[in-house]
């Protein structure tokens, strides 16, 4: 079995790794590290949670330590670009752990934080800079940082960067970096536009892959409820109530809707928080820290805010709203079943989301087990308001209904006399069961 020492990493790095939970290299690390150490450009296909940060971070640290002298003022030796503030923060935090006991300088720059403070830190130069594209361009244009001495470029979550429209920013940044460099690209999926990006910026890259694209972890138990939008919150409440103390990640489609859902869950007595684009960086950091430290049981998030975040304790993932992009379903449910543990992913599908649900099953090449309701008919889909049309509606869809009150009866499509959708979900060994325990929990 391959060890980190077998991969040729320096003694300083091996010593730092002894103080972490990384005892043996993961498959992506075993495949990628030797090629990166050899100076090859690399294209890696891997999901979040496979050890990507160490796969590119450890060999970069090894090569930087070999230089033996600090960076020049305002220069950057290795640049790591990631799409979201949270992912940048997570990567930087991991690298700080790996560099303990060394002189390597790690810096991070993201929007929503003090530009002045970030510029001040970069005056001394950085061995490794982790950044979001937009904030980095701000600093370049101000003259606070220069990339003319950058020898390493890492594009992490490249598919998501393109989804978020960062292609023009990437092109602008690349113009400031010498052509003679080592470039590493990591992506959870490999659509045509990512292949074109690789052809543009990578030179004769080696390709490594540890998980087929679009296929979730096998240990994730999946299920779907077909129900109206107005019943989603009550069914979610029932699931959360039956699994007290177990952490859950809930995905919403919009910033506004995610915030309203979080407030409803708090009103119902759950320890919940939210992360999305309307929150400041300090708020998002504080919420993630609370969730990681188990001070929060439920985290409501949008795809943009939660992409790439690795929280090992998540046991349940709820797709409160179906994702617009089917690949995002895979990214969402991949937040559970970490480190060989089992996880559960529940999807809620309203009539207007039937197309998105079918796209997910097509991507997975398998049917998701039905826990309640039945697939929506073409007539139901045609009559349903499109997502975002009912902006005045509460997350529970009942106007002024108070938290804790009972939902009105809603019959399942095509099943006369069926139980209310807010009642006991049917099917599946992990569907919530009725108990005499109170549903409300202390905040």
Residue pairs with C-beta under 8 A, 6 or more apart in sequence:
1 24
2 24
2 25
2 30
3 24
3 25
4 13
4 14
4 17
4 22
4 24
4 25
4 58
5 14
7 25
7 29
7 30
7 33
7 34
7 37
7 58
8 33
8 34
8 37
8 62
9 17
9 33
9 58
9 59
9 62
10 62
10 65
10 66
12 65
12 101
12 102
13 58
13 61
13 62
13 65
13 98
13 102
15 101
16 97
16 98
16 99
16 100
16 101
16 102
17 58
17 98
19 97
19 100
20 97
20 98
22 51
22 54
25 33
25 51
25 54
26 50
26 51
26 54
26 55
26 210
27 50
27 210
28 44
28 46
28 50
28 51
28 52
28 55
28 208
28 210
29 51
29 54
29 55
29 58
31 55
31 208
31 210
32 42
32 44
32 55
32 56
32 59
32 208
33 55
33 58
33 59
35 42
35 206
35 208
36 42
36 55
36 56
36 59
36 60
36 182
36 184
37 59
37 62
37 63
39 182
40 182
40 204
40 205
40 206
41 182
41 183
41 184
41 202
41 203
41 204
41 205
41 206
42 56
42 184
42 185
42 202
42 205
42 206
42 207
42 208
43 184
43 185
43 186
43 187
43 198
43 202
43 205
43 206
43 207
43 208
44 52
44 55
44 56
44 184
44 185
44 186
44 187
44 207
44 208
44 209
44 210
45 186
45 187
45 188
45 189
45 190
45 207
45 208
45 209
45 210
45 211
45 213
46 52
46 55
46 186
46 188
46 208
46 209
46 210
46 211
47 188
47 211
47 217
47 330
47 331
47 334
48 157
48 188
48 307
48 308
48 309
48 310
48 331
48 334
48 335
49 310
49 334
49 335
49 338
50 210
50 211
52 156
52 186
53 90
53 91
53 94
53 95
53 156
54 94
54 98
55 186
56 80
56 154
56 156
56 184
56 186
57 91
57 94
57 95
57 98
57 128
58 98
60 78
60 128
60 152
60 154
61 95
61 98
61 99
61 102
61 104
61 128
63 152
64 77
64 78
64 104
64 127
64 128
65 102
65 104
67 77
70 103
70 105
70 125
70 127
71 77
71 105
71 125
71 126
71 127
71 149
72 125
72 149
73 123
73 124
73 125
74 122
74 123
74 125
74 144
74 145
74 146
75 125
75 126
75 145
75 146
75 147
75 148
75 149
75 150
76 122
76 125
76 126
76 128
76 129
76 145
76 146
76 147
76 149
76 150
77 126
77 127
77 128
77 149
77 150
77 151
77 152
78 127
78 128
78 129
78 150
78 151
78 152
78 153
78 154
79 128
79 129
79 131
79 136
79 147
79 150
79 152
79 153
79 154
79 173
79 177
80 91
80 128
80 129
80 130
80 131
80 154
80 156
81 131
81 132
81 133
81 136
81 153
81 154
81 155
81 156
81 161
81 170
81 173
82 88
82 91
82 130
82 131
82 132
82 156
82 157
82 161
82 308
83 132
83 133
83 157
83 160
83 161
83 164
83 166
83 304
83 307
83 308
84 132
84 157
84 160
84 304
84 305
84 307
84 308
85 110
85 111
85 112
85 113
85 132
85 281
85 284
86 275
86 284
86 285
86 288
86 305
86 306
86 307
86 308
86 309
87 156
87 157
87 307
87 308
87 309
88 108
88 109
88 110
88 130
88 131
88 132
89 108
89 110
89 285
90 308
90 309
90 310
91 108
91 130
91 156
92 106
92 107
92 108
92 130
95 106
95 128
95 130
96 106
99 106
104 127
104 128
105 124
105 125
105 126
105 127
105 128
106 126
106 127
106 128
106 129
106 130
107 118
107 121
107 122
107 126
107 128
107 129
107 130
108 129
108 130
108 131
109 118
109 122
109 129
109 130
109 131
109 132
109 135
109 136
109 139
110 131
110 132
110 135
110 281
111 132
111 134
111 135
111 281
112 280
112 281
112 282
112 284
113 281
113 282
115 135
115 138
115 139
115 142
118 135
118 139
118 144
119 139
119 142
119 144
119 145
122 129
122 139
122 144
122 145
123 144
129 136
129 145
133 161
133 166
133 169
133 170
133 173
134 166
134 169
136 145
136 173
137 169
137 172
137 173
139 145
140 146
140 147
140 173
140 176
146 176
147 173
147 176
147 177
148 176
148 177
148 178
149 178
150 176
150 177
150 178
150 181
151 178
151 180
151 181
151 182
152 181
152 182
152 183
152 184
153 174
153 177
153 181
153 182
153 183
153 184
153 201
154 183
154 184
154 185
154 186
155 161
155 170
155 183
155 184
155 185
155 186
155 197
155 201
156 186
156 308
157 186
157 187
157 188
157 307
157 308
158 185
158 186
158 187
158 194
158 197
159 187
159 188
159 189
159 190
159 191
159 194
159 327
160 188
160 307
160 308
160 331
161 167
161 170
162 193
162 194
162 197
163 325
164 304
167 197
170 197
174 201
183 201
183 202
183 203
183 205
185 194
185 197
185 198
185 201
185 202
185 205
187 194
188 213
188 327
188 330
188 331
188 334
189 213
189 214
189 327
189 330
190 213
198 205
214 326
214 327
214 330
214 363
214 364
215 330
215 364
216 222
216 330
216 333
216 334
216 345
216 364
217 333
217 334
217 337
217 343
219 337
219 340
219 341
219 342
219 343
220 333
220 334
220 336
220 337
220 342
220 343
220 344
220 345
221 342
221 343
221 344
221 345
221 428
221 430
222 333
222 344
222 345
222 346
222 347
222 368
222 369
223 344
223 345
223 346
223 347
223 368
223 369
223 370
223 371
223 427
223 428
223 430
223 431
224 346
224 347
224 348
224 349
224 357
224 368
224 369
224 370
224 371
225 235
225 346
225 347
225 348
225 349
225 371
225 372
225 373
225 421
225 425
226 349
226 370
226 372
226 373
226 374
226 375
226 376
226 412
226 413
227 235
227 348
227 349
227 350
227 372
227 373
227 410
227 412
227 421
228 350
228 351
228 397
228 410
228 421
229 350
229 352
229 390
229 393
229 397
230 393
230 396
230 397
230 398
230 407
230 410
231 396
231 397
231 407
231 410
231 420
231 421
231 422
232 320
232 348
232 350
232 395
232 396
232 397
233 261
233 264
233 394
233 395
233 396
233 397
234 396
234 407
234 421
234 422
235 348
235 372
235 421
235 422
235 425
236 250
236 265
236 318
236 320
236 348
237 265
237 268
237 439
238 422
238 424
238 425
238 432
238 439
239 248
239 316
239 318
239 346
239 432
240 248
240 265
240 270
240 297
240 298
241 432
241 437
241 439
241 440
241 441
242 432
242 433
242 435
243 315
243 316
243 432
244 297
244 441
245 297
246 297
246 315
246 316
247 291
247 294
247 296
247 297
247 298
247 299
247 311
247 313
247 314
247 315
247 316
248 297
248 298
248 299
248 314
248 315
248 316
248 317
248 318
249 298
249 299
249 301
249 306
249 311
249 314
249 316
249 317
249 318
249 332
249 335
249 336
250 261
250 298
250 299
250 300
250 301
250 317
250 318
250 320
251 300
251 301
251 302
251 303
251 306
251 317
251 318
251 319
251 320
251 321
251 323
251 332
252 258
252 261
252 276
252 300
252 301
252 302
252 320
252 321
253 302
253 321
253 322
253 323
253 324
253 387
253 388
254 302
254 321
254 388
255 276
255 277
255 278
255 302
256 278
256 391
257 321
257 395
258 274
258 276
258 300
258 301
258 302
259 274
259 276
259 278
259 300
260 394
260 395
261 274
261 300
261 320
261 395
262 272
262 273
262 274
262 298
262 300
264 394
264 395
264 396
264 403
265 272
265 298
265 300
266 272
266 443
267 403
268 403
268 404
268 439
268 440
269 440
269 441
269 442
269 443
270 297
270 298
270 441
270 443
271 295
271 296
271 297
271 298
271 441
271 443
272 296
272 297
272 298
272 299
272 300
273 287
273 290
273 291
273 296
273 298
273 299
273 300
274 287
274 299
274 300
274 301
275 284
275 287
275 288
275 299
275 300
275 301
275 302
275 305
275 306
276 301
276 302
276 304
276 305
277 302
277 304
277 305
279 287
279 305
284 305
287 296
287 299
288 299
288 309
288 311
290 296
291 299
291 311
292 311
292 313
294 313
299 306
299 311
300 320
303 323
303 325
303 328
303 331
303 332
306 332
306 335
307 331
309 335
310 335
310 338
311 335
311 338
312 338
312 339
312 341
314 335
314 336
314 338
314 343
315 336
315 341
315 343
315 344
316 336
316 343
316 344
316 345
316 346
317 332
317 333
317 335
317 336
317 343
317 344
317 345
317 346
318 345
318 346
318 347
318 348
319 329
319 332
319 333
319 345
319 346
319 347
319 348
320 348
321 348
321 353
321 387
322 329
322 347
322 348
322 349
322 353
322 356
322 357
322 360
323 329
323 332
323 356
323 360
324 356
326 356
326 359
326 360
326 362
326 363
327 363
329 347
329 360
329 363
329 364
330 363
330 364
332 345
333 343
333 345
336 343
336 344
336 345
337 343
344 430
346 371
347 357
347 360
347 368
349 356
349 357
349 376
350 384
351 376
351 380
351 381
351 383
351 384
352 381
352 384
352 385
352 386
352 387
353 387
354 375
354 376
354 380
354 381
355 381
357 368
360 368
361 367
361 368
369 427
369 428
370 427
371 425
371 426
371 427
371 428
371 431
372 412
372 421
372 425
372 426
372 427
372 431
373 412
373 413
373 421
374 412
374 413
374 414
374 415
376 384
376 413
377 413
377 414
380 413
390 397
393 399
394 400
394 401
396 407
398 407
398 408
401 407
404 440
406 422
407 420
407 421
407 422
408 420
409 420
410 420
410 421
410 422
411 417
411 418
412 418
412 419
412 421
419 426
424 431
424 432
424 433
424 434
425 431
425 432
